[in-house]
């Protein structure tokens, strides 16, 4: 492993706390050291209190902070003498310990100190770094892990057998450290858990960490060389089969979920290993992953079987717990399937991607440990204790309440601008993941967030729609909501002058392509956990056609009729189909200045009059339409289908 220390960068960070922030971020930047909030660091400082009396303070990573992005404010200053007194207790319950830590910080508003604060205090070095390095885990998670660790490090590290994190671990280290440590000690290995390094300066502690990890990596290279995964051509996964699996996962979880598939060569190779059942069904690489990935992945697609086994695992282990426990949702978070590859499950895309990152590293650890002679995780009772540890559960609870469309996936056409773009925003704001289609390649850069999948696609191209739906299936596992928005509005042409080609083109874009997408989406919508929803963006021209807009008015009327038939035919599949009829929404791509002037002229009005020529004399915006479209997918409209709703400021020809 290459160290990232840089004198120029380091000089920008003032004082010991600044140096602590700097090297914490260096650790956080390397995912094979720590992932998503894992690991922790500290520095011991001497500071005067309000009366000028110096005291020792441990600045330790605050709970909820990530090493990659931590700031000085992310370290909680805890009184050292109190921590050292606590360390002398025989026992200290978790809740009590958390309270003691939180009530002995020297700065109001400091984050809750890491539950490893006492352990950091006990180590007699100024700087302490702790990671869950992949290479160390691969060596340690084997039958003869302790011996291999000794083979690599000799007596330069203290070795502590696995103990659950928290007070008991601090006690175990308090016993082992003085027994094994000497002047040449540079680190401490917690078997099946991770690695500590320490030093007099931030740089020394950081570089020792890098050196310790490098030695484990070298050992793996010598004793467990990695085979390169063979890239292989594959067809896209059967998206209805993917959606069926996603539905079963959602039913097990009790709410909609995102299923993100990773089907590159490495993930596929792992999912297809002949020994995958043996090596994947042991447990996590390090205990704190269990709250994200659960102890075991689902092998194949038997979700019901997984749930049954999880229930048995819960009951077996809950009996031994000191307090009454409530079972967490039993849905798997990781799926290994020979056709789908690695499936990552989450209530949100963010959660699914955390699962992805963690499991990708787990694959590396398992493969390396297997090559060393056999991956061996902790016994299930130890992992259960961490999975149901209230302090770990508190980390998840900080995520807050789920938004109304959390776990659901929407597909919006014509998403690069106007009403479509506004629909994407309104759906994202309600927690949905969104597949944003547009023929304009600018769609690719419109959103840079993982819960938007932008696809350049002309809706009249059937093969393009297939590719878009396959991509949606890979990224999120299916589709629950469909907003049919893409459309064209040619400039005014009276019927007498309307050519066949112009007519056909409008019909193709506004009508045929929507039928093609509806037909292809139906099996996915029918598998939506909360029932599928379709919102069709119609037009005021349906109830009140306009002169010079024959093709447009006819296409939108036919589309509306199509939607009504879909509502009839798909009601039994719990799919709701409703139509919005906007009028005079001028902040859209359809309304060039020329079209606007032309329309105004058709009605004998100025452009300004035309813009607010409705009963309420208001301008209707894309956002107004989008918010209504999103609401029509929500609980308020749960019992509404086949409806047509104008959103036009009131139109005297429609009313
Ligand atoms: Zn740890």
Boltz pocket constraint, residues with backbone or C-beta under 6 A from the ligand:
constraints:
  - pocket:
      binder: B
      contacts: [[A, 39], [A, 130], [A, 131], [A, 132], [A, 193], [A, 194]]
      max_distance: 6.0
